[in-house]
Amino acid sequence: MHAELVERRRWISERRFLHALNYCMVLPGPEAQQLATYIGWLMHRKWGGIVAGGLFVLPSLFVLIALSWIYLRFGDVPVIAGIFYGIKPAVTALVVHAAFRLGSRALRNRVMAAIALASFIAIFVFAVPFPVIVIAAAVIGIAGARWAPAWFAPPAAASHGAAGSTLDGSGAAAPARALIDDDTPTPAHARASRAQMLRVLMVGILVWGAAFGALAAWAGLHGTLTQMAAFFSKAALITFGGAYAVLPYVYQAAVDQFQWATATQMIDGLALGESTPGPLIMVVAFVGFVGGWTHAVLGPDALFAGGAVAASVVTFFTFLPSFIFILAGGPLIEATHGRLAFTAPLSAISAAVVGVIATLACFFAYHVFWPQGLAGYIDAVAVVIALLAAIALFRFKVGVVALLAVCGALGVLATWALPLLG
């Protein structure tokens, strides 16, 4: 999104992009979709936000429904199993790369790096809940804005290269202005209004209530679909830090509490989520499909339809709060543009999220490289595939789709060749 919207298309400036990103980081729920909604709303009012946020999600929903069906129907076929075997190490490298990319922007000085390290230790060693880490980082940012503003000030706007430049009167290259630049006045629809905020909140609550009420009347208050709607509504409201921070919470509920999926299916679902367009949080659609299929929510003769309905229900209730947060709170955030008192705590939270993503990388590497636990063997082939994927990402900037395709092929080759080698 940064490469497309800031660097290539020049729809929004670097500072305003990061300002919106920091707001989405502090919100519960999927920040990537929230950021798409925010920029669509800022450029084209409420319907721009709804279109941008909706189309950010729908393609991956359709793809994941199809891939989830293939996984459940043909997952035991050696070729499919081999593809997943190769994709899992690649996903480990992708998580590490995600931590690096965010860290390169957020960890711009020693203080931010220390916040990330403290976040990593807190959640990895002491299992501190992520909301506590968010609050602690925000408090540090508030104090920093007052007592050490130089450490928490936003970075200077970066100049862009020739690909995004124009020529001034002297013929010298000058950076092209963004459609929404640092000094662009706030559009009329993006100015804070208490009445407008209350209207959006009321409409959002009514839409949620009508959808949940209709679902409860149809499936029953304790039915699988209603339980999914309730849980993922809660997850969207109380989980912070995006998909990488949400996944442990969803994993615990889906596997241990509701038995919608197994532990192996959850790891495979993350691999599928990484391989599809749209935000990684769309792995929840996989959880919904598997749960709807295994619990036969529409009966044993309609397993695919039940899975598709469950995936759609989960997606709707996961993303609805995000639209409400952006359309209601966006004007307040625009009013804080450039104010250190607001940007400092969000910058600290962004640094803390880097530590959380690093924690997830360790968690995923553990399950991929030591499939039987630390007491068991280390999967040397998975380690090699992960190292090759990391080199492709960091050194050669290979795209995600191409990377997963190659690693999936390597997985098929490995599962075919290893038995022959004894």
C-alpha positions, 0 to 999 in steps of 0.5 A: 500500500505504501509503495502504491499510494505514496511512492507511485500514485502519489495519492497521499504524502508520507507523513499523512500516510503514517499518521493514518497508519498510526491511528489504525495501529492503535485501533482494535481489529485489522489495521490494513483494511482500516487504512484502506478504508481511511484513505478511501474516506479521506479522498471520497467521503463515506462511500469512498471508505466503504468501497475501498474497505469492502473491495480490500476484503471481498477478493480474498474472501472468495479466494479463501472460500475456494482454497478452503474447500480444496484444502478440506476436500483434497488436503490428503492428496500428496501434491496438496500436502507437499505444497503446504509443506513448502509454504509454511517455511516461506510464511515464517520468512514472510513474518520476519520480513514484515517485522523488518519492514515495519521496524525500518520505519518505526524504530528510527532511534534508540528509544523506539528500539528499546520499546520494541525490545521491551515489548518482545520480552514482555509478551514472549517471556512473561506472556503479558497481554497485548492490550497491556503492552499497547497501554504501556507504550501509549503512556511512554509516548505521552510522557515522551512528548512532554519530556523528550519530544526529540525522540518521539517527533515524526521523521522528516518527509522523505524526498522521492526519486525521479519516478515520482518527480516533475520538472520545475522552471529551471529544468531541475527535478523537483519532488511531485506533490501528492494529491493529499500532501502534508499542507493540503487543507482538511476536506470539509467532510473530514472535519470533526463534528460531534453530530456526524460522529454520533450518526455514524455510531448509531447507524453502525450499532443498528446494522450490527444489531439487525444482523446479529438478531436475524442470525440468532433468530435463524440459527439459534442463540447458541448455534455455531453461526451465532457463536462465530458472530459473537466471538469475532465481534468481540475479537474485532473490539478487543484485539490490537496490533493487526493480524499477527497480534490477533492470531494467538487469540483466535487460535486459542478460541477456535482450537481449544474453546469452540473446536472449529479447527485443529491446531494443524488446520490453523497453521495451514490456514495462516499459510493460505492467508499469506498466499491470498490477496488482501489482509492476513486477518482474512485467515478468519474466513478460513476458520469460519469455513472449516468450522461451518464445514465440520459442524455442518451448519446447513446440514451434512448434504450442504457442507460447502454451502455451510462453510461459505456461509460461515466464512461470510458471517465471520468476515462481516462481523470481523470487519464491520467495527473497523468501518465504524471506527474509521468513519466515526473517528477519522475526522478527530484524527485529521484534526490531530495531524501534526500534533506531537501530543497525539503522534508520540503515543502512536509512534511508541505503539508502532514500535511495540507492535514490531516486538509483537510481530517478532514474537509471532515469528519465533512462535511460527518458526518453533512449530515449523522447524520443530514439528514434534517440539524441541525434544524432537528432530529439527526439520532441516528441509523446512529450515533450508526453504525458509532461508531461501525464502528470506534471501529472496525477500531481503536480497531480491525483493521477490513478490509474495505470490511468486515466492509462495509458488516456488516454495510450494513447488519445492515442498512438493519436490521434497515430499517426493524425493525424501522417501526415495532417499530413505 
